Amino acid sequence: MLKLLKMDVQLALKDKNYYINGLLLILFAYGLAIKMDIMHRLLLQLPIFICIFTSFENDVNEVISKKHLLIQSLPIKRWERVVSKYILVVVKFVLLAIYIALILKLLDSFGFDSLEYIETIFKRESFTLWIISLAILIPIMFMHFGIGRMVITIIVTNITTAMYQIGIEGRGGFEFLFQMSNFKLLSILVIVIGISIWLSLFVYNSRDLG
């Protein structure tokens, strides 16, 4: 498991220019979003896209290529491959949240009114939205729908973001979750994650990796 995670990280960091350009693009996108007053929506959706598509940019059909030959040759159990993806997504998400907070601080020094959005990143309501979104999307990534994965991600993040905003306004959606105690909310999220992992394992074990 640790070797697999290490290789996943090495593959993810192999093209440093790709990630540097991506992070600079986030800086530009958030600055523009603040000016256009759509920051809250972009803040809630963009981290999901980044974590999902950078973690599953490898061919999920496990086609053996030169890039993945070493991973394919390892005696890796399928459950280890699935769990490693969840861990990779979580690690990327935490690092991305910290990076976005730093970006918002930087934008504030440039005269953007961005500090209010830092609170959104670390609110339990935001993490509830992100965890539920990822729990839905990760099994779908293992199903592999080609270009359709982008469409599905857009649909899921739009629905969960809308539910978040309605819940914050006290009009339904996630409202019942937001009013729960921390323990009850954590218990529900653990169940959601457990179901998500089970679905991913079921899908992955059902595939012919040939």
Summary of the structure (lengths in Angstrom):
residues: 210
radius of gyration: 18.1
end to end distance: 21.5
largest distance: 55.0
contacts: 590
relative contact order: 0.13
helix: 79%
strand: 0%
